[in-house]
């Protein structure tokens, strides 16, 4: 790695979705890696800790997002809907909000984004295939489709405006694997922290797509791109195999969770159109 081109630590780092499961976990961990950590969500952020700024902003509000990005050097974008939902719930935060984030970054001169994409951007592939970062996207639902949009938006803003992005196709980020599929897709909390920090520190990433997964022997995804940016996973779902097998029945071969990389997301929907959808929750969860 050419250390001369390694970007300096961000003076002001923005964490969106900071009240969500992953955001609240990363919040204290990221605070020590920047001068100021600005945290944002729709609510539930509490008081600012030392070295923090708290600034609530709806992702779908362009003016609020432009104000949120002012003075920000880099972004860890976890905000948005993170499970399969009707399109009327996915679109405001994951489509409009993602666009507003990048427009705010362009106007503010922000140079790098770490974008929480998802394995559901390629979830319609069968589990028999091993995937790299160059395979065509095959989303398994509206949520996965929104993440494809996010990756393409990141590519556009790199090509046109020089904003670098590492798109993290996060697997299943939970304290421990919960089922048989997660023995393949699990990403530990500690490994997520390592991946985010590598994404912030790596030189000259352009737009790079990496898979967010721990060092699981059963993984379907090529982790070479993640290792090239400096990610070294230290955890493995293999350590939890016996517990999962004892607690969970093995899914049948015809079940979506055993056939598709996106698992049960392939069986969700279709949804009836919603005339008046409720306000979306901007929190990014540890989507399976």
C-alpha positions as CSV (number, residue, x, y, z in Angstrom):
1,X,0.0,0.0,0.0
2,X,1.3,3.5,-0.9
3,X,1.2,5.1,2.5
4,X,2.0,8.5,1.0
5,X,-1.5,8.6,-0.6
6,X,-3.4,7.4,2.5
7,X,-6.0,10.0,3.4
8,X,-5.6,11.7,6.7
9,X,-8.1,10.9,9.5
10,X,-11.3,12.8,8.9
11,X,-11.6,15.9,11.0
12,X,-15.3,15.7,10.9
13,X,-16.9,12.3,10.2
14,X,-20.6,11.9,9.7
15,X,-22.4,8.7,10.8
16,X,-26.0,8.4,9.5
17,X,-28.4,5.9,11.0
18,X,-26.6,6.4,14.3
19,X,-29.6,5.3,16.4
20,X,-29.9,2.0,14.6
21,X,-28.5,-1.3,15.7
22,X,-25.3,-1.0,13.7
23,X,-25.0,2.8,14.1
24,X,-25.3,2.7,17.9
25,X,-22.7,0.0,18.0
26,X,-20.3,1.9,15.7
27,X,-20.9,5.3,17.3
28,X,-18.4,5.0,20.2
29,X,-16.0,3.0,18.1
30,X,-15.7,5.7,15.4
31,X,-15.6,8.6,17.8
32,X,-11.9,7.9,18.6
33,X,-10.9,7.9,14.9
34,X,-11.8,11.5,14.1
35,X,-11.7,14.9,15.7
36,X,-15.5,15.4,15.6
37,X,-18.1,12.7,15.0
38,X,-21.4,14.1,13.7
39,X,-24.3,11.7,14.3
40,X,-27.6,11.8,12.6
41,X,-30.9,10.0,12.6
42,X,-34.6,10.8,13.0
43,X,-34.4,10.5,16.8
44,X,-33.1,8.4,19.6
45,X,-29.6,9.9,19.5
46,X,-29.5,11.2,23.1
47,X,-27.1,13.8,24.2
48,X,-23.8,14.5,22.4
49,X,-20.8,12.8,24.0
50,X,-17.5,14.6,24.1
51,X,-16.2,14.9,20.6
52,X,-19.7,14.6,19.1
53,X,-22.3,16.7,17.3
54,X,-25.9,15.6,17.2
55,X,-27.9,16.7,14.2
56,X,-31.2,15.0,13.3
57,X,-32.0,15.1,9.6
58,X,-34.6,13.2,7.5
59,X,-32.8,11.6,4.6
60,X,-35.6,12.6,2.2
61,X,-35.3,16.3,3.1
62,X,-32.8,17.7,0.7
63,X,-32.2,21.0,2.5
64,X,-31.7,19.2,5.8
65,X,-29.2,16.8,4.2
66,X,-27.3,19.7,2.6
67,X,-27.0,21.3,6.0
68,X,-26.0,18.0,7.6
69,X,-23.0,17.5,5.1
70,X,-21.6,21.0,5.7
71,X,-18.0,20.7,7.0
72,X,-18.0,16.9,6.7
73,X,-14.8,15.2,5.4
74,X,-16.1,11.7,5.2
75,X,-19.4,9.8,5.7
76,X,-20.3,6.4,7.0
77,X,-23.9,6.0,5.6
78,X,-25.9,3.5,7.5
79,X,-29.2,5.4,7.4
80,X,-32.2,4.0,5.6
81,X,-34.7,1.1,5.5
82,X,-32.8,-2.1,5.9
83,X,-35.4,-4.9,5.4
84,X,-37.7,-5.8,2.6
85,X,-40.7,-3.4,2.7
86,X,-43.3,-2.0,0.3
87,X,-41.8,0.3,-2.3
88,X,-43.6,3.3,-0.7
89,X,-41.5,2.8,2.4
90,X,-38.2,2.0,0.7
91,X,-38.1,4.8,-1.7
92,X,-38.0,8.0,0.5
93,X,-35.0,7.0,2.5
94,X,-33.1,4.6,0.2
95,X,-33.7,6.4,-3.1
96,X,-34.4,10.0,-2.5
97,X,-32.4,10.1,0.7
98,X,-29.3,8.4,-0.9
99,X,-29.5,11.0,-3.7
100,X,-29.7,13.8,-1.2
101,X,-26.7,12.5,0.7
102,X,-24.5,12.5,-2.4
103,X,-25.8,15.9,-3.5
104,X,-25.0,17.3,-0.1
105,X,-21.5,15.7,-0.3
106,X,-20.9,17.3,-3.7
107,X,-22.0,20.7,-2.5
108,X,-20.0,20.4,0.7
109,X,-16.8,19.1,-0.9
110,X,-16.9,15.8,1.0
111,X,-14.4,13.4,-0.5
112,X,-15.3,9.9,0.7
113,X,-18.4,7.9,1.6
114,X,-18.6,4.4,3.1
115,X,-22.0,3.2,1.9
116,X,-23.9,0.4,3.6
117,X,-25.0,-1.6,0.6
118,X,-26.2,-5.2,1.1
119,X,-25.9,-8.7,0.0
120,X,-29.4,-8.4,-1.2
121,X,-28.1,-6.5,-4.2
122,X,-27.1,-9.9,-5.5
123,X,-29.5,-12.0,-3.4
124,X,-31.2,-13.7,-6.4
125,X,-28.1,-15.7,-7.3
126,X,-28.2,-19.3,-6.3
127,X,-26.1,-20.4,-3.4
128,X,-24.1,-22.7,-5.7
129,X,-22.4,-19.7,-7.3
130,X,-19.3,-17.9,-5.8
131,X,-19.5,-14.2,-6.6
132,X,-16.9,-11.5,-7.0
133,X,-17.5,-7.7,-7.1
134,X,-17.9,-7.7,-10.9
135,X,-20.9,-9.9,-11.3
136,X,-24.1,-8.3,-12.6
137,X,-26.4,-7.3,-9.8
138,X,-29.4,-9.5,-9.1
139,X,-31.5,-7.9,-6.3
140,X,-34.0,-10.1,-4.5
141,X,-36.5,-7.4,-3.7
142,X,-37.2,-3.7,-3.4
143,X,-34.7,-3.3,-0.6
144,X,-32.0,-5.0,-2.7
145,X,-33.0,-2.9,-5.7
146,X,-32.5,0.3,-3.7
147,X,-29.0,-0.8,-2.8
148,X,-28.3,-1.4,-6.5
149,X,-29.4,2.2,-7.0
150,X,-27.1,3.3,-4.2
151,X,-24.1,1.6,-5.8
152,X,-24.8,3.1,-9.2
153,X,-25.2,6.5,-7.6
154,X,-21.8,6.1,-6.0
155,X,-20.3,5.2,-9.3
156,X,-21.9,8.3,-10.9
157,X,-20.6,10.6,-8.2
158,X,-17.1,9.2,-8.6
159,X,-17.0,9.5,-12.4
160,X,-18.5,12.9,-12.5
161,X,-17.4,14.6,-9.2
162,X,-14.5,12.6,-7.8
163,X,-16.3,11.6,-4.6
164,X,-14.8,8.2,-3.6
165,X,-17.0,5.5,-2.2
166,X,-16.5,2.0,-0.7
167,X,-19.8,0.2,-1.1
168,X,-20.1,-2.5,1.6
169,X,-22.3,-5.4,0.5
170,X,-23.0,-6.3,4.2
171,X,-23.9,-9.9,4.9
172,X,-25.6,-10.7,8.2
173,X,-24.2,-8.4,10.9
174,X,-25.3,-9.6,14.3
175,X,-23.5,-10.4,17.6
176,X,-23.6,-14.2,16.6
177,X,-25.0,-16.1,13.7
178,X,-28.7,-16.9,14.1
179,X,-29.3,-19.6,11.6
180,X,-27.7,-21.9,9.0
181,X,-27.5,-19.3,6.3
182,X,-25.6,-17.0,8.6
183,X,-22.9,-19.6,9.0
184,X,-22.0,-18.3,5.4
185,X,-23.1,-14.6,5.5
186,X,-22.2,-13.6,9.1
187,X,-20.2,-10.4,9.7
188,X,-19.3,-9.8,13.4
189,X,-19.5,-6.4,15.0
190,X,-15.8,-6.3,15.4
191,X,-15.2,-7.2,11.8
192,X,-17.6,-4.5,10.6
193,X,-15.6,-2.0,12.6
194,X,-12.4,-3.2,10.9
195,X,-14.1,-3.0,7.5
196,X,-15.4,0.5,8.0
197,X,-12.0,1.8,9.2
198,X,-10.2,0.1,6.3
199,X,-12.7,1.8,3.9
200,X,-12.0,5.2,5.4
201,X,-8.2,4.8,5.4
202,X,-7.5,3.0,2.1
203,X,-5.9,5.2,-0.6
204,X,-7.5,5.9,-3.9
205,X,-10.6,3.6,-3.8
206,X,-12.5,5.4,-6.6
207,X,-15.8,3.4,-6.3
208,X,-14.9,0.0,-4.8
209,X,-17.5,-2.7,-4.1
210,X,-16.6,-5.2,-1.3
211,X,-18.4,-7.9,0.5
212,X,-18.9,-7.4,4.2
213,X,-18.3,-10.9,5.7
214,X,-16.2,-12.4,8.4
215,X,-13.6,-15.1,7.8
216,X,-16.3,-17.9,7.3
217,X,-15.1,-21.0,5.5
218,X,-18.5,-21.4,3.9
219,X,-18.7,-17.9,2.4
220,X,-20.0,-17.5,-1.2
221,X,-18.3,-14.2,-1.8
222,X,-14.8,-13.3,-2.9
223,X,-13.3,-11.2,-0.2
224,X,-10.1,-10.2,-2.2
225,X,-11.3,-6.7,-2.9
226,X,-11.9,-6.1,0.8
227,X,-8.5,-7.4,1.6
228,X,-7.0,-5.1,-1.0
229,X,-8.3,-2.1,0.9
230,X,-6.7,-3.4,4.1
231,X,-9.6,-5.4,5.7
232,X,-8.4,-8.3,7.8
233,X,-11.3,-10.2,9.3
234,X,-10.5,-11.9,12.6
235,X,-13.8,-13.6,13.4
236,X,-15.5,-16.6,11.9
237,X,-19.0,-18.1,11.9
238,X,-17.2,-21.5,12.0
239,X,-16.8,-21.0,15.8
240,X,-20.6,-21.0,16.1
241,X,-21.5,-23.9,13.9
242,X,-22.2,-26.4,16.7
243,X,-24.5,-23.9,18.5
244,X,-26.5,-23.1,15.3
245,X,-26.8,-26.7,14.3
246,X,-28.1,-27.7,17.8
247,X,-30.6,-24.8,17.9
248,X,-31.9,-24.6,14.3
249,X,-33.4,-27.3,12.0
250,X,-31.7,-27.6,8.6
251,X,-33.9,-25.9,6.0
252,X,-35.3,-28.1,3.3
253,X,-33.7,-27.9,-0.2
254,X,-36.7,-26.3,-1.8
255,X,-36.9,-23.4,0.7
256,X,-35.7,-20.0,-0.5
257,X,-33.4,-19.8,2.5
258,X,-31.5,-22.8,1.2
259,X,-31.6,-22.0,-2.5
260,X,-30.9,-18.2,-2.9
261,X,-28.1,-16.1,-1.5
262,X,-30.6,-13.6,-0.3
263,X,-32.4,-16.3,1.6
264,X,-36.0,-15.6,2.8
265,X,-36.0,-12.1,1.2
266,X,-36.8,-14.0,-2.1
267,X,-40.1,-15.0,-0.6
268,X,-41.2,-11.6,0.7
269,X,-43.9,-9.6,-1.2
270,X,-45.4,-8.7,-3.5
271,X,-47.0,-5.9,-1.5
272,X,-50.3,-4.1,-2.1
273,X,-49.8,-0.4,-3.0
274,X,-49.9,1.9,0.1
275,X,-51.9,5.0,-0.3
276,X,-50.6,6.8,2.8
277,X,-47.4,5.1,4.0
278,X,-46.1,6.0,7.5
279,X,-43.0,8.0,7.9
280,X,-39.9,5.9,7.2
281,X,-37.5,4.9,9.9
282,X,-34.0,6.0,8.9
283,X,-32.2,3.4,11.1
284,X,-30.0,0.8,9.4
285,X,-30.4,-2.5,11.1
286,X,-28.2,-5.6,10.8
287,X,-30.2,-7.0,7.9
288,X,-29.9,-10.7,7.2
